[in-house]
C-alpha cells in the first residue's frame, strides 16, 4: 500500500511541492527569515529612539555652547564644576557623597 495514493492530486503536483518547499525555506531557513526580520525591526525601533534622544541632546549642547561663548562668568562656573579647574591661588576640595 503506497501512502501517496491517499493524497489529493494537487499535492502531488511538482509546482505545488516546489512552491511549498520555497515558502518553508523563505519563512524558516533563509538568513532573512521571519524571526530575523522581527529582531531587525525591534533593533530599528531602538535605533530610531536613540536617534531622537541624540537629536534632543544635540540641541541642548548647542544651546549651552552658545551661552558659554557669550557669558564669561557662566564659562568660568562651567569649567569649575565640570572640569575641576581652579585659579592658581585657590585650593580645590571635591566632596563625594555616598548614595544609599
Helices and strands as residue ranges (DSSP letters): G 3-6, G 9-12, H 14-24, I 25-29, H 34-70, H 72-83
